[in-house]
Amino acid sequence: MEPKNTTSDGPVPEGGPEPRPVPEPLVAEPETAPVAAPVAKRPRGRTALLVVAAAVLGIAGGTAVGYDVQAGRAPTPLPALSQSDLAYPAKALPPGKAPDPLPASQDRRVRTDGDLRRLIADRPAGWSDDDNSVLGIGDGWLSPDIYARSFEEEGSMYEYFLESDIRRIASAAWKRGQYRTAETNLVQFGSSTFQGAREFAEAQLRYMPGTEIGAGNSGDAIKGSGNGRYFLYEVDRKPGYLPSYHARATVYRGDIVADIHLYDTVPISKKDIRTLAERQLERL
């Protein structure tokens, strides 16, 4: 006989013993945390009221004592409204003792408030006046709208000049030989802080290194200026026309910007534009 599968609990059916049910684990009941005893709250506001009351009494007492002390003092007499002698000057200086006015070389306003055309550097030797200048310079004065035409965006430049408190523009145009021409523009702004001149000059110097409307290079510093530079443009060649060479120098002094241009059909050297810029800087 084949032995039968048996267990201690009885016979086991074929195919293996049936799994016994696993009893669920016993979970201990959580202990209840002890309840903290209530704490008595401290009454608020009493100390603050005492401090405020003491401060009010102190101010009131001090004010009363101050009035009492001041009331017991004799009044201080005020100075007379009309005085026989002035503190300065005690008397007029005798003739010949008064200080001389500042020379024009030291008094900037005497120079810049006068005829601005006189501040344009003298025409170089070998040059003549250019009556056919594209700017149409006649009596030496140039209106802002005419000057704005020399810029790429003339409408925007004209609006900029009006918003920047432009005062006046003195100009001169010269020529030498058949094609070399030069233009000098002194642009004066009305701001007493020189902000208009500085902003205009720095804006021009900022775009000059660009290749679209600038010279395409960083230029060279004008010696002794501290803020001016001169530039040589790339040659402009167009079919059917002579090549066009252009140089420019920009520098400012006080409320005046000197904007100098040099044109020719042959190459322009750095010395040519630098010489014009340095001569104009000396006059300013």
Long-range contacts (C-beta under 8 A, 24 or more apart in sequence): 108-254, 112-188, 112-254, 112-255, 112-256, 116-168, 116-170, 116-186, 116-188, 116-256, 117-141, 117-170, 117-172, 119-170, 119-186, 119-256, 119-283, 119-284, 120-170, 120-171, 120-172, 120-184, 120-186, 120-280, 120-283, 121-184, 121-276, 121-279, 121-280, 121-282, 121-283, 122-279, 123-172, 123-174, 124-174, 124-176, 124-275, 124-276, 124-279, 126-176, 127-174, 127-175, 127-176, 127-182, 128-174, 128-175, 128-176, 129-172, 129-173, 129-174, 129-175, 130-173, 130-174, 130-175, 130-181, 130-182, 131-173, 133-173, 133-181, 133-183, 135-171, 135-173, 135-183, 137-171, 137-172, 137-173, 137-183, 140-170, 140-171, 140-172, 141-168, 141-169, 141-170, 141-171, 142-169, 142-170, 142-171, 142-185, 143-169, 144-169, 147-171, 147-185, 147-187, 150-261, 152-213, 164-189, 164-191, 164-196, 164-199, 164-200, 165-189, 165-190, 165-191, 165-196, 166-190, 166-196, 167-255, 179-242, 179-263, 179-264, 179-265, 179-266, 180-262, 180-263, 180-264, 181-262, 181-263, 181-264, 182-260, 182-261, 182-262, 182-263, 182-276, 183-260, 183-261, 184-258, 184-259, 184-260, 184-276, 184-280, 185-258, 185-259, 185-260, 186-256, 186-257, 186-258, 186-259, 187-256, 187-257, 187-258, 187-259, 188-255, 188-256, 188-257, 189-255, 189-256, 189-257, 190-255, 191-255, 192-255, 194-252, 194-254, 194-255, 196-255, 197-252, 197-254, 197-255, 197-256, 197-257, 198-227, 198-252, 200-252, 200-257, 201-227, 201-228, 201-250, 201-251, 201-252, 201-257, 202-227, 204-250, 204-257, 204-259, 205-229, 205-250, 208-248, 208-250, 215-248, 220-270, 220-274, 222-249, 222-251, 222-274, 222-277, 222-278, 222-281, 223-278, 224-278, 224-281, 225-251, 225-277, 225-281, 227-251, 227-252, 228-252, 228-258, 228-277, 228-281, 230-260, 230-270, 230-273, 230-274, 230-277, 231-273, 232-268, 232-270, 232-273, 235-267, 247-272, 247-273, 248-273, 249-273, 249-274, 249-276, 249-277, 249-280, 251-277, 251-280, 251-281, 251-284, 253-281, 253-284, 254-284, 256-284, 258-284
